[in-house]
């Protein structure tokens, strides 16, 4: 049985000009011990669909789906209190901007221990011990000292490590990483990706990696979902996707990588849809 | 080939003033960097955040003076701390910033954004400003209908085109590009890189391209300089640097860059299976 199963997810936002459909009938599933990458450019609905899973969208959003189950439990019909017990404990998320998503008013120790208190109900001493253990696991030097640091006293890479520590604090079954390395340098990016992949293998978590960087996909994923304008363009295992992409959009994305440049010019998405054919019509599943 | 830009042993120190209980200190942001860029060529400067590449960009665009060292633009020695900075010199060097969302004034229409350099540099009548702005919009792949719009009506890639258009309004000989594509999506990044290549051919522009993305650098650069903690640890032609990196830091950088070819994916999957 799949860990997370989504079928025909639709997310619409109420705007002054009517409903805007950000996610349009996306289906996907994640199994235990599997890394699924969701690739797409900004506005492709990749973050919104995962925020819908987390239940973190504002009230203006309308979320519908045929199925949305986690571990066999329906997330859509579940009462709020029940759902909040799962979110942050069994499903955890790492957000895009590490510096902006930590609370600047509290020490990182407080923020990590908060999760432990609410979800696991640990006592003060146990919480502190576990927080030190977590910071050690994500590779922060002097963890005991660092617990009393504020986010602004740490670098971007370290803040991202703290975010990861918070996310894995309750040993989640599913970890959603939303562009975890976009704001970071390549050398730090490598360290963070290695850390995530190691943690995932160690704890046997399912992981969803949201990214727009094909290199990150190639380095981490088992299976890939390509999204464009709220629709799923293609789903394939990582090797097939890079060797034999089927949808035109994926082909265009791969060709736009400067690594693959053959001539003087980089092909752009427009080159692949010169005849003006509807991209969505070219989707394959 | 004429040399457009030459830097000799550029040093930039920042002094951090001491407080009541702490002593002041000096940060050596750039520690003696030398290079030359020929007309119509692209020099890429690579390094991680905090390595001094943006400080160097500020020195090259004559925003900040260097603490010591010589800077030559079109063969002329420039030292802005001694008041060498003339309007003509300003015109020669222009910059495109990293984030197109914050480098355009949200209350200025695109036409005014593009006209502003002409207002500052000489008496260009309003009608000619308008014509030249229109022509430039078309050059960077936008249309005349965009003239009266505000920045928020544009996507990131379009905004970066506007920033490039603004930098080109005064026909500069040197364009400093400070991470111009790092905030853009992959497909948009390809369009902007193509645009930069076209403009370089058309106007015989010289680029200093600052980036941390090696795949972009390999695509666009003629020469590459790798900076690490304020020092240029590697400097050579693109092929030299990419085929035979000498400094350990350059090798670390190459090793850290994610590879998107099927062979390395196969290797990774095999490693995973074995573990």
HADDOCK unambig.tbl for C-alpha pairs under 7 A between the chains (distance, minus, plus):
assign (segid A and resid 41 and name CA) (segid B and resid 185 and name CA) 5.78 0.50 0.50
assign (segid A and resid 42 and name CA) (segid B and resid 185 and name CA) 6.92 0.50 0.50
assign (segid A and resid 185 and name CA) (segid B and resid 48 and name CA) 5.84 0.50 0.50
assign (segid A and resid 185 and name CA) (segid B and resid 49 and name CA) 6.84 0.50 0.50
assign (segid A and resid 186 and name CA) (segid B and resid 256 and name CA) 6.02 0.50 0.50
assign (segid A and resid 186 and name CA) (segid B and resid 257 and name CA) 6.09 0.50 0.50
assign (segid A and resid 187 and name CA) (segid B and resid 253 and name CA) 6.30 0.50 0.50
assign (segid A and resid 187 and name CA) (segid B and resid 256 and name CA) 5.32 0.50 0.50
assign (segid A and resid 190 and name CA) (segid B and resid 256 and name CA) 5.38 0.50 0.50
assign (segid A and resid 214 and name CA) (segid B and resid 260 and name CA) 6.37 0.50 0.50
assign (segid A and resid 215 and name CA) (segid B and resid 258 and name CA) 4.67 0.50 0.50
assign (segid A and resid 215 and name CA) (segid B and resid 259 and name CA) 5.32 0.50 0.50
assign (segid A and resid 215 and name CA) (segid B and resid 260 and name CA) 4.80 0.50 0.50
assign (segid A and resid 216 and name CA) (segid B and resid 258 and name CA) 6.11 0.50 0.50
assign (segid A and resid 218 and name CA) (segid B and resid 259 and name CA) 6.71 0.50 0.50
assign (segid A and resid 218 and name CA) (segid B and resid 260 and name CA) 5.23 0.50 0.50
assign (segid A and resid 218 and name CA) (segid B and resid 265 and name CA) 5.88 0.50 0.50
assign (segid A and resid 219 and name CA) (segid B and resid 258 and name CA) 6.30 0.50 0.50
assign (segid A and resid 219 and name CA) (segid B and resid 259 and name CA) 7.00 0.50 0.50
assign (segid A and resid 219 and name CA) (segid B and resid 265 and name CA) 6.72 0.50 0.50
assign (segid A and resid 239 and name CA) (segid B and resid 262 and name CA) 6.15 0.50 0.50
assign (segid A and resid 239 and name CA) (segid B and resid 265 and name CA) 6.57 0.50 0.50
assign (segid A and resid 242 and name CA) (segid B and resid 262 and name CA) 6.06 0.50 0.50
assign (segid A and resid 243 and name CA) (segid B and resid 262 and name CA) 6.27 0.50 0.50
assign (segid A and resid 253 and name CA) (segid B and resid 187 and name CA) 6.45 0.50 0.50
assign (segid A and resid 256 and name CA) (segid B and resid 186 and name CA) 6.63 0.50 0.50
assign (segid A and resid 256 and name CA) (segid B and resid 187 and name CA) 5.85 0.50 0.50
assign (segid A and resid 256 and name CA) (segid B and resid 190 and name CA) 5.79 0.50 0.50
assign (segid A and resid 258 and name CA) (segid B and resid 215 and name CA) 5.68 0.50 0.50
assign (segid A and resid 258 and name CA) (segid B and resid 216 and name CA) 5.75 0.50 0.50
assign (segid A and resid 258 and name CA) (segid B and resid 219 and name CA) 5.90 0.50 0.50
assign (segid A and resid 259 and name CA) (segid B and resid 215 and name CA) 5.56 0.50 0.50
assign (segid A and resid 265 and name CA) (segid B and resid 194 and name CA) 5.91 0.50 0.50
assign (segid A and resid 266 and name CA) (segid B and resid 190 and name CA) 5.72 0.50 0.50
assign (segid A and resid 266 and name CA) (segid B and resid 194 and name CA) 6.41 0.50 0.50
assign (segid A and resid 268 and name CA) (segid B and resid 187 and name CA) 5.80 0.50 0.50
assign (segid A and resid 268 and name CA) (segid B and resid 190 and name CA) 6.06 0.50 0.50
assign (segid A and resid 268 and name CA) (segid B and resid 191 and name CA) 6.22 0.50 0.50
assign (segid A and resid 269 and name CA) (segid B and resid 187 and name CA) 6.13 0.50 0.50
